[in-house]
Amino acid sequence: MQCSALASGSSGNCLYIECGDDALLIDAGLSKREILSRLQGAGGSAENIRGILVTHEHIDHIRGAYALARHLKVPIYATGGTLYEIARCRGTGAISIDLVRCRWQERLEIGNFFIEAFPASHDAREPCGFRISGNGTVLGCCTDTGVITTEMGECLSGCNLLVLESNHCPDMLRTGPYPEMLKRRIRSRRGHLSNPDAAAFIRSCCTDLDRIMLVHLSEVNNTPEKALASAKEGAGLFAGDLDIAVASNPGPDPGWPRRIRL
């Protein structure tokens, strides 16, 4: 199994996961055209995509989901609350793609993948993360959550690869330009995970992990260097045994897109 971050941050999010001849997208927060272009740049195959998993209905996660699913002729998989919001955004017209509901503690089989959704803590209708198994490896994806609950931690235990939000540095958020109401939302239990909170979770599970990808970094209230240093501090003595990558939205960095192989 391997994972590529095609986009990560407040301007858009999209992960591409391969296992054998099958692939999935998690979220599609850019336009259809941009996702397909970045997928080609990452060496991925649109023809292998079997479905689009959506974590929640915020625009930076669903902007291109409907158009892309229709173009690829694949279903969108999400919780009932998220599917309701996707359908509502389409208006009263006919839905021309398959919408498949993910239920807690039920496993879906999609090609070479086994998918389990678990609840996240975010200000959306029914947000979730995903535990994805295939080819003897396990990927856990947990983004857009204000906290890591005990239930979430149990769902992410035993993963080989952890895709984890590390959204903001608390000091940068506190002194930054955002209005106080937005700062409170980001800091809340239904907001976004801070660098120290991400590090604390890494500390609790790092003995099981091989690789970590830090995602959904704020472009205003964080830096890749701060997120990486915090994650390494959380891993402590195990930091040298972990491959920790940071996915921030593309700029001049020639290392984009981020790609991790298991």
C-alpha positions as protocol buffer text, in pm:
chain_id: "A"
residue {
  index: 1
  type: MET
  ca { x: 0 y: 0 z: 0 }
}
residue {
  index: 2
  type: GLN
  ca { x: 116 y: 354 z: -66 }
}
residue {
  index: 3
  type: CYS
  ca { x: -28 y: 696 z: 3 }
}
residue {
  index: 4
  type: SER
  ca { x: 18 y: 1030 z: -176 }
}
residue {
  index: 5
  type: ALA
  ca { x: -106 y: 1365 z: -49 }
}
residue {
  index: 6
  type: LEU
  ca { x: -236 y: 1550 z: -354 }
}
residue {
  index: 7
  type: ALA
  ca { x: -349 y: 1845 z: -142 }
}
residue {
  index: 8
  type: SER
  ca { x: -346 y: 1926 z: 228 }
}
residue {
  index: 9
  type: GLY
  ca { x: -458 y: 2243 z: 405 }
}
residue {
  index: 10
  type: SER
  ca { x: -739 y: 2494 z: 429 }
}
residue {
  index: 11
  type: SER
  ca { x: -740 y: 2550 z: 52 }
}
residue {
  index: 12
  type: GLY
  ca { x: -805 y: 2182 z: -25 }
}
residue {
  index: 13
  type: ASN
  ca { x: -745 y: 1823 z: 84 }
}
residue {
  index: 14
  type: CYS
  ca { x: -706 y: 1501 z: -113 }
}
residue {
  index: 15
  type: LEU
  ca { x: -522 y: 1174 z: -47 }
}
residue {
  index: 16
  type: TYR
  ca { x: -457 y: 902 z: -305 }
}
residue {
  index: 17
  type: ILE
  ca { x: -409 y: 548 z: -172 }
}
residue {
  index: 18
  type: GLU
  ca { x: -297 y: 251 z: -382 }
}
residue {
  index: 19
  type: CYS
  ca { x: -309 y: -119 z: -305 }
}
residue {
  index: 20
  type: GLY
  ca { x: -224 y: -346 z: -596 }
}
residue {
  index: 21
  type: ASP
  ca { x: -435 y: -247 z: -895 }
}
residue {
  index: 22
  type: ASP
  ca { x: -695 y: -67 z: -685 }
}
residue {
  index: 23
  type: ALA
  ca { x: -693 y: 288 z: -550 }
}
residue {
  index: 24
  type: LEU
  ca { x: -906 y: 521 z: -340 }
}
residue {
  index: 25
  type: LEU
  ca { x: -927 y: 892 z: -281 }
}
residue {
  index: 26
  type: ILE
  ca { x: -990 y: 1034 z: 64 }
}
residue {
  index: 27
  type: ASP
  ca { x: -1161 y: 1370 z: 13 }
}
residue {
  index: 28
  type: ALA
  ca { x: -1163 y: 1575 z: -305 }
}
residue {
  index: 29
  type: GLY
  ca { x: -1125 y: 1934 z: -197 }
}
residue {
  index: 30
  type: LEU
  ca { x: -990 y: 2072 z: -525 }
}
residue {
  index: 31
  type: SER
  ca { x: -1152 y: 2093 z: -867 }
}
residue {
  index: 32
  type: LYS
  ca { x: -1181 y: 1778 z: -1074 }
}
residue {
  index: 33
  type: ARG
  ca { x: -927 y: 1911 z: -1323 }
}
residue {
  index: 34
  type: GLU
  ca { x: -673 y: 2001 z: -1053 }
}
residue {
  index: 35
  type: ILE
  ca { x: -703 y: 1665 z: -878 }
}
residue {
  index: 36
  type: LEU
  ca { x: -654 y: 1473 z: -1202 }
}
residue {
  index: 37
  type: SER
  ca { x: -353 y: 1690 z: -1287 }
}
residue {
  index: 38
  type: ARG
  ca { x: -191 y: 1634 z: -947 }
}
residue {
  index: 39
  type: LEU
  ca { x: -273 y: 1264 z: -963 }
}
residue {
  index: 40
  type: GLN
  ca { x: -84 y: 1237 z: -1290 }
}
residue {
  index: 41
  type: GLY
  ca { x: 207 y: 1427 z: -1136 }
}
residue {
  index: 42
  type: ALA
  ca { x: 213 y: 1181 z: -848 }
}
residue {
  index: 43
  type: GLY
  ca { x: 231 y: 884 z: -1084 }
}
residue {
  index: 44
  type: GLY
  ca { x: -117 y: 764 z: -988 }
}
residue {
  index: 45
  type: SER
  ca { x: -385 y: 609 z: -1207 }
}
residue {
  index: 46
  type: ALA
  ca { x: -735 y: 755 z: -1231 }
}
residue {
  index: 47
  type: GLU
  ca { x: -852 y: 430 z: -1392 }
}
residue {
  index: 48
  type: ASN
  ca { x: -766 y: 238 z: -1073 }
}
residue {
  index: 49
  type: ILE
  ca { x: -978 y: 456 z: -842 }
}
residue {
  index: 50
  type: ARG
  ca { x: -1268 y: 251 z: -703 }
}
residue {
  index: 51
  type: GLY
  ca { x: -1431 y: 518 z: -487 }
}
residue {
  index: 52
  type: ILE
  ca { x: -1401 y: 851 z: -308 }
}
residue {
  index: 53
  type: LEU
  ca { x: -1414 y: 846 z: 72 }
}
residue {
  index: 54
  type: VAL
  ca { x: -1530 y: 1177 z: 223 }
}
residue {
  index: 55
  type: THR
  ca { x: -1457 y: 1270 z: 584 }
}
residue {
  index: 56
  type: HIS
  ca { x: -1711 y: 1557 z: 606 }
}
residue {
  index: 57
  type: GLU
  ca { x: -1892 y: 1815 z: 397 }
}
residue {
  index: 58
  type: HIS
  ca { x: -1671 y: 2126 z: 431 }
}
residue {
  index: 59
  type: ILE
  ca { x: -1580 y: 2270 z: 94 }
}
residue {
  index: 60
  type: ASP
  ca { x: -1206 y: 2209 z: 131 }
}
residue {
  index: 61
  type: HIS
  ca { x: -1291 y: 1837 z: 138 }
}
residue {
  index: 62
  type: ILE
  ca { x: -1573 y: 1805 z: -117 }
}
residue {
  index: 63
  type: ARG
  ca { x: -1517 y: 2081 z: -376 }
}
residue {
  index: 64
  type: GLY
  ca { x: -1452 y: 1839 z: -663 }
}
residue {
  index: 65
  type: ALA
  ca { x: -1600 y: 1520 z: -516 }
}
residue {
  index: 66
  type: TYR
  ca { x: -1927 y: 1509 z: -710 }
}
residue {
  index: 67
  type: ALA
  ca { x: -1780 y: 1604 z: -1049 }
}
residue {
  index: 68
  type: LEU
  ca { x: -1489 y: 1365 z: -1003 }
}
residue {
  index: 69
  type: ALA
  ca { x: -1710 y: 1074 z: -898 }
}
residue {
  index: 70
  type: ARG
  ca { x: -1930 y: 1131 z: -1200 }
}
residue {
  index: 71
  type: HIS
  ca { x: -1627 y: 1155 z: -1429 }
}
residue {
  index: 72
  type: LEU
  ca { x: -1470 y: 836 z: -1291 }
}
residue {
  index: 73
  type: LYS
  ca { x: -1806 y: 656 z: -1257 }
}
residue {
  index: 74
  type: VAL
  ca { x: -1732 y: 561 z: -895 }
}
residue {
  index: 75
  type: PRO
  ca { x: -1934 y: 597 z: -571 }
}
residue {
  index: 76
  type: ILE
  ca { x: -1886 y: 848 z: -293 }
}
residue {
  index: 77
  type: TYR
  ca { x: -1859 y: 681 z: 49 }
}
residue {
  index: 78
  type: ALA
  ca { x: -1938 y: 883 z: 361 }
}
residue {
  index: 79
  type: THR
  ca { x: -2150 y: 886 z: 675 }
}
residue {
  index: 80
  type: GLY
  ca { x: -2523 y: 946 z: 647 }
}
residue {
  index: 81
  type: GLY
  ca { x: -2491 y: 1302 z: 772 }
}
residue {
  index: 82
  type: THR
  ca { x: -2220 y: 1387 z: 521 }
}
residue {
  index: 83
  type: LEU
  ca { x: -2412 y: 1228 z: 233 }
}
residue {
  index: 84
  type: TYR
  ca { x: -2720 y: 1429 z: 333 }
}
residue {
  index: 85
  type: GLU
  ca { x: -2519 y: 1751 z: 310 }
}
residue {
  index: 86
  type: ILE
  ca { x: -2364 y: 1651 z: -24 }
}
residue {
  index: 87
  type: ALA
  ca { x: -2709 y: 1574 z: -167 }
}
residue {
  index: 88
  type: ARG
  ca { x: -2852 y: 1897 z: -23 }
}
residue {
  index: 89
  type: CYS
  ca { x: -2578 y: 2099 z: -189 }
}
residue {
  index: 90
  type: ARG
  ca { x: -2675 y: 1944 z: -523 }
}
residue {
  index: 91
  type: GLY
  ca { x: -3026 y: 2089 z: -489 }
}
residue {
  index: 92
  type: THR
  ca { x: -3343 y: 1914 z: -595 }
}
residue {
  index: 93
  type: GLY
  ca { x: -3200 y: 1774 z: -918 }
}
residue {
  index: 94
  type: ALA
  ca { x: -3135 y: 1405 z: -970 }
}
residue {
  index: 95
  type: ILE
  ca { x: -2823 y: 1259 z: -811 }
}
residue {
  index: 96
  type: SER
  ca { x: -2637 y: 1087 z: -1095 }
}
residue {
  index: 97
  type: ILE
  ca { x: -2377 y: 902 z: -887 }
}
residue {
  index: 98
  type: ASP
  ca { x: -2393 y: 633 z: -620 }
}
residue {
  index: 99
  type: LEU
  ca { x: -2383 y: 757 z: -261 }
}
residue {
  index: 100
  type: VAL
  ca { x: -2286 y: 477 z: -20 }
}
residue {
  index: 101
  type: ARG
  ca { x: -2336 y: 518 z: 352 }
}
residue {
  index: 102
  type: CYS
  ca { x: -2059 y: 428 z: 598 }
}
residue {
  index: 103
  type: ARG
  ca { x: -2190 y: 309 z: 934 }
}
residue {
  index: 104
  type: TRP
  ca { x: -1994 y: 291 z: 1257 }
}
residue {
  index: 105
  type: GLN
  ca { x: -1843 y: -51 z: 1332 }
}
residue {
  index: 106
  type: GLU
  ca { x: -1934 y: -187 z: 989 }
}
residue {
  index: 107
  type: ARG
  ca { x: -1660 y: -282 z: 744 }
}
residue {
  index: 108
  type: LEU
  ca { x: -1687 y: -207 z: 373 }
}
residue {
  index: 109
  type: GLU
  ca { x: -1494 y: -398 z: 107 }
}
residue {
  index: 110
  type: ILE
  ca { x: -1385 y: -190 z: -192 }
}
residue {
  index: 111
  type: GLY
  ca { x: -1155 y: -374 z: -432 }
}
residue {
  index: 112
  type: ASN
  ca { x: -843 y: -471 z: -237 }
}
residue {
  index: 113
  type: PHE
  ca { x: -940 y: -246 z: 55 }
}
residue {
  index: 114
  type: PHE
  ca { x: -1134 y: -299 z: 377 }
}
residue {
  index: 115
  type: ILE
  ca { x: -1272 y: 28 z: 512 }
}
residue {
  index: 116
  type: GLU
  ca { x: -1397 y: 118 z: 859 }
}
residue {
  index: 117
  type: ALA
  ca { x: -1524 y: 466 z: 946 }
}
residue {
  index: 118
  type: PHE
  ca { x: -1503 y: 607 z: 1298 }
}
residue {
  index: 119
  type: PRO
  ca { x: -1647 y: 930 z: 1446 }
}
residue {
  index: 120
  type: ALA
  ca { x: -1434 y: 1244 z: 1454 }
}
residue {
  index: 121
  type: SER
  ca { x: -1489 y: 1559 z: 1662 }
}
residue {
  index: 122
  type: HIS
  ca { x: -1541 y: 1849 z: 1423 }
}
residue {
  index: 123
  type: ASP
  ca { x: -1805 y: 2113 z: 1356 }
}
residue {
  index: 124
  type: ALA
  ca { x: -1967 y: 1924 z: 1071 }
}
residue {
  index: 125
  type: ARG
  ca { x: -2287 y: 1718 z: 1053 }
}
residue {
  index: 126
  type: GLU
  ca { x: -2135 y: 1369 z: 1098 }
}
residue {
  index: 127
  type: PRO
  ca { x: -1756 y: 1383 z: 1046 }
}
residue {
  index: 128
  type: CYS
  ca { x: -1539 y: 1074 z: 1044 }
}
residue {
  index: 129
  type: GLY
  ca { x: -1196 y: 929 z: 998 }
}
residue {
  index: 130
  type: PHE
  ca { x: -1106 y: 606 z: 824 }
}
residue {
  index: 131
  type: ARG
  ca { x: -914 y: 289 z: 902 }
}
residue {
  index: 132
  type: ILE
  ca { x: -810 y: 124 z: 576 }
}
residue {
  index: 133
  type: SER
  ca { x: -661 y: -225 z: 548 }
}
residue {
  index: 134
  type: GLY
  ca { x: -510 y: -392 z: 245 }
}
residue {
  index: 135
  type: ASN
  ca { x: -227 y: -622 z: 146 }
}
residue {
  index: 136
  type: GLY
  ca { x: -141 y: -690 z: 509 }
}
residue {
  index: 137
  type: THR
  ca { x: -99 y: -324 z: 605 }
}
residue {
  index: 138
  type: VAL
  ca { x: -322 y: -74 z: 784 }
}
residue {
  index: 139
  type: LEU
  ca { x: -357 y: 300 z: 725 }
}
residue {
  index: 140
  type: GLY
  ca { x: -536 y: 528 z: 971 }
}
residue {
  index: 141
  type: CYS
  ca { x: -658 y: 867 z: 855 }
}
residue {
  index: 142
  type: CYS
  ca { x: -761 y: 1119 z: 1121 }
}
residue {
  index: 143
  type: THR
  ca { x: -796 y: 1480 z: 1011 }
}
residue {
  index: 144
  type: ASP
  ca { x: -1023 y: 1772 z: 1102 }
}
residue {
  index: 145
  type: THR
  ca { x: -1081 y: 1687 z: 1466 }
}
residue {
  index: 146
  type: GLY
  ca { x: -1047 y: 1898 z: 1779 }
}
residue {
  index: 147
  type: VAL
  ca { x: -952 y: 1604 z: 1999 }
}
residue {
  index: 148
  type: ILE
  ca { x: -851 y: 1239 z: 1977 }
}
residue {
  index: 149
  type: THR
  ca { x: -1112 y: 1053 z: 2179 }
}
residue {
  index: 150
  type: THR
  ca { x: -1058 y: 712 z: 2337 }
}
residue {
  index: 151
  type: GLU
  ca { x: -1276 y: 557 z: 2066 }
}
residue {
  index: 152
  type: MET
  ca { x: -1073 y: 723 z: 1792 }
}
residue {
  index: 153
  type: GLY
  ca { x: -749 y: 606 z: 1953 }
}
residue {
  index: 154
  type: GLU
  ca { x: -876 y: 249 z: 1962 }
}
residue {
  index: 155
  type: CYS
  ca { x: -970 y: 264 z: 1593 }
}
residue {
  index: 156
  type: LEU
  ca { x: -624 y: 395 z: 1504 }
}
residue {
  index: 157
  type: SER
  ca { x: -432 y: 146 z: 1716 }
}
residue {
  index: 158
  type: GLY
  ca { x: -217 y: -103 z: 1530 }
}
residue {
  index: 159
  type: CYS
  ca { x: -183 y: 111 z: 1215 }
}
residue {
  index: 160
  type: ASN
  ca { x: 136 y: 95 z: 1010 }
}
residue {
  index: 161
  type: LEU
  ca { x: 81 y: 439 z: 858 }
}
residue {
  index: 162
  type: LEU
  ca { x: -90 y: 723 z: 1042 }
}
residue {
  index: 163
  type: VAL
  ca { x: -220 y: 1024 z: 848 }
}
residue {
  index: 164
  type: LEU
  ca { x: -279 y: 1274 z: 1126 }
}
residue {
  index: 165
  type: GLU
  ca { x: -386 y: 1636 z: 1147 }
}
residue {
  index: 166
  type: SER
  ca { x: -131 y: 1874 z: 1298 }
}
residue {
  index: 167
  type: ASN
  ca { x: -314 y: 2196 z: 1225 }
}
residue {
  index: 168
  type: HIS
  ca { x: -173 y: 2476 z: 1433 }
}
residue {
  index: 169
  type: CYS
  ca { x: 90 y: 2599 z: 1674 }
}
residue {
  index: 170
  type: PRO
  ca { x: -99 y: 2734 z: 1978 }
}
residue {
  index: 171
  type: ASP
  ca { x: 134 y: 3035 z: 2014 }
}
residue {
  index: 172
  type: MET
  ca { x: 103 y: 3128 z: 1646 }
}
residue {
  index: 173
  type: LEU
  ca { x: -274 y: 3095 z: 1667 }
}
residue {
  index: 174
  type: ARG
  ca { x: -291 y: 3307 z: 1984 }
}
residue {
  index: 175
  type: THR
  ca { x: -83 y: 3592 z: 1841 }
}
residue {
  index: 176
  type: GLY
  ca { x: -198 y: 3557 z: 1481 }
}
residue {
  index: 177
  type: PRO
  ca { x: -435 y: 3768 z: 1270 }
}
residue {
  index: 178
  type: TYR
  ca { x: -753 y: 3560 z: 1304 }
}
residue {
  index: 179
  type: PRO
  ca { x: -1052 y: 3714 z: 1486 }
}
residue {
  index: 180
  type: GLU
  ca { x: -1103 y: 3581 z: 1839 }
}
residue {
  index: 181
  type: MET
  ca { x: -1422 y: 3395 z: 1746 }
}
residue {
  index: 182
  type: LEU
  ca { x: -1236 y: 3195 z: 1481 }
}
residue {
  index: 183
  type: LYS
  ca { x: -949 y: 3128 z: 1721 }
}
residue {
  index: 184
  type: ARG
  ca { x: -1196 y: 2986 z: 1974 }
}
residue {
  index: 185
  type: ARG
  ca { x: -1349 y: 2763 z: 1707 }
}
residue {
  index: 186
  type: ILE
  ca { x: -1009 y: 2625 z: 1603 }
}
residue {
  index: 187
  type: ARG
  ca { x: -907 y: 2559 z: 1965 }
}
residue {
  index: 188
  type: SER
  ca { x: -1238 y: 2393 z: 2058 }
}
residue {
  index: 189
  type: ARG
  ca { x: -1307 y: 2021 z: 2091 }
}
residue {
  index: 190
  type: ARG
  ca { x: -1486 y: 2044 z: 1756 }
}
residue {
  index: 191
  type: GLY
  ca { x: -1211 y: 2241 z: 1586 }
}
residue {
  index: 192
  type: HIS
  ca { x: -865 y: 2137 z: 1472 }
}
residue {
  index: 193
  type: LEU
  ca { x: -585 y: 1938 z: 1633 }
}
residue {
  index: 194
  type: SER
  ca { x: -284 y: 2139 z: 1753 }
}
residue {
  index: 195
  type: ASN
  ca { x: 78 y: 2035 z: 1717 }
}
residue {
  index: 196
  type: PRO
  ca { x: 108 y: 1944 z: 2089 }
}
residue {
  index: 197
  type: ASP
  ca { x: -214 y: 1739 z: 2079 }
}
residue {
  index: 198
  type: ALA
  ca { x: -96 y: 1554 z: 1769 }
}
residue {
  index: 199
  type: ALA
  ca { x: 238 y: 1491 z: 1941 }
}
residue {
  index: 200
  type: ALA
  ca { x: 63 y: 1356 z: 2251 }
}
residue {
  index: 201
  type: PHE
  ca { x: -128 y: 1105 z: 2042 }
}
residue {
  index: 202
  type: ILE
  ca { x: 188 y: 1004 z: 1856 }
}
residue {
  index: 203
  type: ARG
  ca { x: 351 y: 944 z: 2194 }
}
residue {
  index: 204
  type: SER
  ca { x: 70 y: 707 z: 2289 }
}
residue {
  index: 205
  type: CYS
  ca { x: 92 y: 489 z: 1978 }
}
residue {
  index: 206
  type: CYS
  ca { x: 438 y: 536 z: 1826 }
}
residue {
  index: 207
  type: THR
  ca { x: 558 y: 187 z: 1917 }
}
residue {
  index: 208
  type: ASP
  ca { x: 310 y: 42 z: 1664 }
}
residue {
  index: 209
  type: LEU
  ca { x: 383 y: 284 z: 1380 }
}
residue {
  index: 210
  type: ASP
  ca { x: 620 y: 270 z: 1086 }
}
residue {
  index: 211
  type: ARG
  ca { x: 535 y: 599 z: 918 }
}
residue {
  index: 212
  type: ILE
  ca { x: 344 y: 919 z: 991 }
}
residue {
  index: 213
  type: MET
  ca { x: 214 y: 1182 z: 751 }
}
residue {
  index: 214
  type: LEU
  ca { x: 119 y: 1514 z: 912 }
}
residue {
  index: 215
  type: VAL
  ca { x: -164 y: 1686 z: 726 }
}
residue {
  index: 216
  type: HIS
  ca { x: -400 y: 1985 z: 725 }
}
residue {
  index: 217
  type: LEU
  ca { x: -138 y: 2232 z: 846 }
}
residue {
  index: 218
  type: SER
  ca { x: -264 y: 2589 z: 875 }
}
residue {
  index: 219
  type: GLU
  ca { x: -87 y: 2816 z: 629 }
}
residue {
  index: 220
  type: VAL
  ca { x: -125 y: 3107 z: 878 }
}
residue {
  index: 221
  type: ASN
  ca { x: -88 y: 2946 z: 1220 }
}
residue {
  index: 222
  type: ASN
  ca { x: 173 y: 2676 z: 1162 }
}
residue {
  index: 223
  type: THR
  ca { x: 487 y: 2587 z: 971 }
}
residue {
  index: 224
  type: PRO
  ca { x: 606 y: 2246 z: 847 }
}
residue {
  index: 225
  type: GLU
  ca { x: 916 y: 2285 z: 1065 }
}
residue {
  index: 226
  type: LYS
  ca { x: 713 y: 2342 z: 1383 }
}
residue {
  index: 227
  type: ALA
  ca { x: 477 y: 2051 z: 1309 }
}
residue {
  index: 228
  type: LEU
  ca { x: 766 y: 1814 z: 1238 }
}
residue {
  index: 229
  type: ALA
  ca { x: 964 y: 1917 z: 1546 }
}
residue {
  index: 230
  type: SER
  ca { x: 656 y: 1869 z: 1766 }
}
residue {
  index: 231
  type: ALA
  ca { x: 584 y: 1524 z: 1620 }
}
residue {
  index: 232
  type: LYS
  ca { x: 944 y: 1415 z: 1675 }
}
residue {
  index: 233
  type: GLU
  ca { x: 929 y: 1539 z: 2033 }
}
residue {
  index: 234
  type: GLY
  ca { x: 613 y: 1335 z: 2083 }
}
residue {
  index: 235
  type: ALA
  ca { x: 781 y: 1023 z: 1945 }
}
residue {
  index: 236
  type: GLY
  ca { x: 1070 y: 1076 z: 2185 }
}
residue {
  index: 237
  type: LEU
  ca { x: 1321 y: 790 z: 2181 }
}
residue {
  index: 238
  type: PHE
  ca { x: 1129 y: 629 z: 1892 }
}
residue {
  index: 239
  type: ALA
  ca { x: 1165 y: 931 z: 1662 }
}
residue {
  index: 240
  type: GLY
  ca { x: 1467 y: 781 z: 1490 }
}
residue {
  index: 241
  type: ASP
  ca { x: 1272 y: 468 z: 1402 }
}
residue {
  index: 242
  type: LEU
  ca { x: 982 y: 658 z: 1243 }
}
residue {
  index: 243
  type: ASP
  ca { x: 953 y: 803 z: 894 }
}
residue {
  index: 244
  type: ILE
  ca { x: 766 y: 1132 z: 953 }
}
residue {
  index: 245
  type: ALA
  ca { x: 657 y: 1335 z: 649 }
}
residue {
  index: 246
  type: VAL
  ca { x: 476 y: 1669 z: 639 }
}
residue {
  index: 247
  type: ALA
  ca { x: 216 y: 1741 z: 371 }
}
residue {
  index: 248
  type: SER
  ca { x: 159 y: 2112 z: 315 }
}
residue {
  index: 249
  type: ASN
  ca { x: 2 y: 2255 z: 4 }
}
residue {
  index: 250
  type: PRO
  ca { x: 240 y: 2277 z: -293 }
}
residue {
  index: 251
  type: GLY
  ca { x: 468 y: 2569 z: -350 }
}
residue {
  index: 252
  type: PRO
  ca { x: 829 y: 2576 z: -470 }
}
residue {
  index: 253
  type: ASP
  ca { x: 908 y: 2259 z: -275 }
}
residue {
  index: 254
  type: PRO
  ca { x: 1021 y: 1999 z: -535 }
}
residue {
  index: 255
  type: GLY
  ca { x: 928 y: 1718 z: -297 }
}
residue {
  index: 256
  type: TRP
  ca { x: 555 y: 1759 z: -364 }
}
residue {
  index: 257
  type: PRO
  ca { x: 338 y: 1552 z: -376 }
}
residue {
  index: 258
  type: ARG
  ca { x: 422 y: 1364 z: -58 }
}
residue {
  index: 259
  type: ARG
  ca { x: 432 y: 991 z: -123 }
}
residue {
  index: 260
  type: ILE
  ca { x: 476 y: 715 z: 135 }
}
residue {
  index: 261
  type: ARG
  ca { x: 508 y: 347 z: 51 }
}
residue {
  index: 262
  type: LEU
  ca { x: 427 y: 64 z: 291 }
}
